[in-house]
Amino acid sequence: MVPGLNYQHGMRYSTTVPNEPDTHDDFKPTNKLESSGLSLKDVVEQDVRQNPVMIYMKGVPDVPQCGFSALAVRVLKLYNVPLSARNILEDAELKSAVKSFSNWPTFPQIFIKGEFIGGSDIILNLHQSGELKEKLNDIAANQKTE
């Protein structure tokens, strides 16, 4: 095994950047959060404030990487609302910042209109009781008028 290389389903994924002189800086991986000048706390606050439905999850909505994240996305997609998400598996510091912001230890974490709602179990309970529809009603209505 070569350090910095991972093999998954027969494909090779590199976790390091080659030190080749012909590798242009534009093609090197970057951390957009790091280069924005915002603290991670500011990023989380901005995410929650600017996105009607924000989910911090393992994976992304199209490819959740845990059952709880998959359940939360499946329930939220029933309401045809814009869903913004960040993959907490890509950045351990972001994961810690979200936990500090919400004072909640587990993921996914869902925020609706700036309010921390909870995880997949709470979203499912709100859906089953009809309360989630009420919380998302005006967001869904705004989608139809745009």
Backbone hydrogen bonds, N-H to C=O, Kabsch-Sander energy under -0.5 kcal/mol:
donor,donor_aa,acceptor,acceptor_aa,energy
5,L,2,V,-1.8
6,N,13,Y,-3.0
8,Q,6,N,-0.5
8,Q,11,M,-2.6
11,M,8,Q,-2.4
13,Y,6,N,-3.1
15,T,4,G,-3.5
16,T,4,G,-0.5
20,E,18,P,-0.6
23,T,20,E,-1.7
24,H,22,D,-0.8
27,F,24,H,-1.8
28,K,25,D,-1.3
32,K,30,T,-0.8
35,S,31,N,-2.2
36,S,32,K,-0.7
36,S,33,L,-0.7
37,G,34,E,-0.9
43,V,39,S,-2.3
44,V,40,L,-2.5
45,E,41,K,-2.5
46,Q,42,D,-2.7
47,D,43,V,-2.8
48,V,44,V,-2.6
49,R,45,E,-2.2
50,Q,46,Q,-2.8
51,N,47,D,-1.5
54,M,111,F,-2.7
55,I,84,S,-2.5
56,Y,109,Q,-2.6
57,M,55,I,-0.6
57,M,86,R,-2.3
59,G,57,M,-0.8
60,V,63,V,-1.2
63,V,60,V,-1.2
65,Q,58,K,-3.3
70,A,66,C,-2.3
71,L,67,G,-2.4
72,A,68,F,-2.2
73,V,69,S,-2.3
74,R,70,A,-2.5
75,V,71,L,-2.4
76,L,72,A,-2.5
77,K,73,V,-2.6
78,L,74,R,-0.7
78,L,75,V,-1.0
79,Y,76,L,-1.6
80,N,77,K,-1.3
81,V,76,L,-0.6
84,S,53,V,-2.7
84,S,82,P,-0.6
86,R,55,I,-1.7
88,I,57,M,-2.7
88,I,86,R,-0.8
89,L,57,M,-0.5
90,E,87,N,-1.2
91,D,88,I,-0.7
95,K,91,D,-2.1
96,S,92,A,-2.0
97,A,93,E,-2.3
98,V,94,L,-2.6
99,K,95,K,-2.1
100,S,96,S,-2.3
101,F,97,A,-2.4
102,S,98,V,-2.5
103,N,99,K,-1.9
104,W,99,K,-0.9
109,Q,56,Y,-2.3
110,I,118,G,-2.7
111,F,54,M,-3.0
112,I,115,E,-2.5
113,K,52,P,-3.2
114,G,48,V,-0.6
115,E,112,I,-1.9
117,I,110,I,-3.1
118,G,110,I,-1.2
123,I,119,G,-2.3
124,L,120,S,-2.5
125,N,121,D,-2.2
126,L,122,I,-2.7
127,H,123,I,-2.3
128,Q,124,L,-2.6
129,S,125,N,-1.9
130,G,126,L,-0.9
130,G,127,H,-0.7
131,E,126,L,-0.9
132,L,126,L,-1.9
134,E,130,G,-1.2
135,K,131,E,-2.2
136,L,132,L,-2.1
137,N,133,K,-1.3
140,A,136,L,-2.6
141,A,137,N,-2.3
142,N,138,D,-2.1
143,Q,139,I,-1.4
144,K,140,A,-1.4
145,T,141,A,-1.4
146,E,142,N,-0.9
